[in-house]
């Protein structure tokens, strides 16, 4: 996490307020920015950097580590729109994307339902 802030986002984590917020970041409701909007770090950038399925996560101090604990895969229904768009950009098909987010889903032709 420190590498992301220092080398990629050019934010010094040595500032005490940044360190404190980094280790105790909580989202009682879904937020747009990490830590504090004044730093301008969108949660989608954190999600992308760590290949997370959702931006809805909290941070916990675990000694030498910062643990990210997530809950959800976007909008509370299981699909992250940004993640699905990224998969599409990387040439995943619609059925691969759906099966990634909803592994037990069966895709059938509409004509089978309409009979």
N, C-alpha and C positions, 0 to 999 in steps of 0.2 A: 504494500500500500504506500509506503514511504517513497519508493522509487517512482510510482505513478505521480505523486504530488511534486516531487523535486525535479525529475528529469522530463516528464511529459507535460505537466501543467505549470511548472515553474513556480510552485508555491512552497515556501519554507515551512516544514512541519515543526521546526524548532520554536516557532512562535507559540507561547504557552496556550493561547486561546485556541489555536488550530489543533494542537496536540490533544487538548482536553476534549474538544468537540469530535475529533477523529475517533477517539477511543470510546466515546459515549453517544455516538450518533444514533438517534431513535426516530422512528416514524410512527407515531400513533395513528396518523393518516398519511396517505400517499403524498409525497413532496416532489417538487420538480428539481430542486437544487440540493447538492450534497453540502452538508455542514450548514452553511449560511449563504443566502443569495449574494451577499457582497463579494464572495470569492468567484462567483460566476462559473461554478462547476456543475454542469447538468448531470443528473443522476444517470441519464442514458449513456454518458461517456464512461462512467464507472462500470455500468452494466456491460458495455461493449468491451472495455479493457480486460475485465475479468471473465468475460464470456458467461455472464449470468443470464438467467431466463427472465428476470424481472428487475425493475428498479426499486421494488418494495422490499427493503432489507434494513436491518439494524446492525450496528457495530458493537463489539464487545472486546474489552481488553483481556487478553489471555496470556499475560506475562510477556514473552518475547514475540507474541503474535497478536494480530487484530483479526478477530473472527467476524465474518459477515454472515448473518443468519437471515435468510429470505423467507417470505411467505407469499406465495402467489406467482402466477405466470402472466400477469397483465390483466388489468381491468376486473380482476376477481372471477373471471370465467375460464381462465386457462390458456388464453392466447395473447401473446405480446405482439402488438401490431408492428412495432419497430423490429423485433426479432424476426417475425414472419417476412417483413419487407427485405431484411438483410439476407435471409435464406433465398428469397426469390432473386435478388440481385446476384447471388452466388449460384444461380441455375438449379436450385431445388425445384421440383415440380409441385403443383398444388397439393397432390395427394401425399407427397413426402412431408410437406410442411404440416398438413393436418395430422398425419400420423405421429409426427414429432411431438406436437402439443397434446394430442388426444390419442394415445397409443392403442386404445381398444376400439377405435372408431372403424366402422365398415363403410366404405363408399360404394354406393350402388347407383345404377342409372335411374333417372327419374321415371322413365317409362315402366319400370318394374313396380314402382309405388302406385302409379296412376291406373294400373289395370284393375 
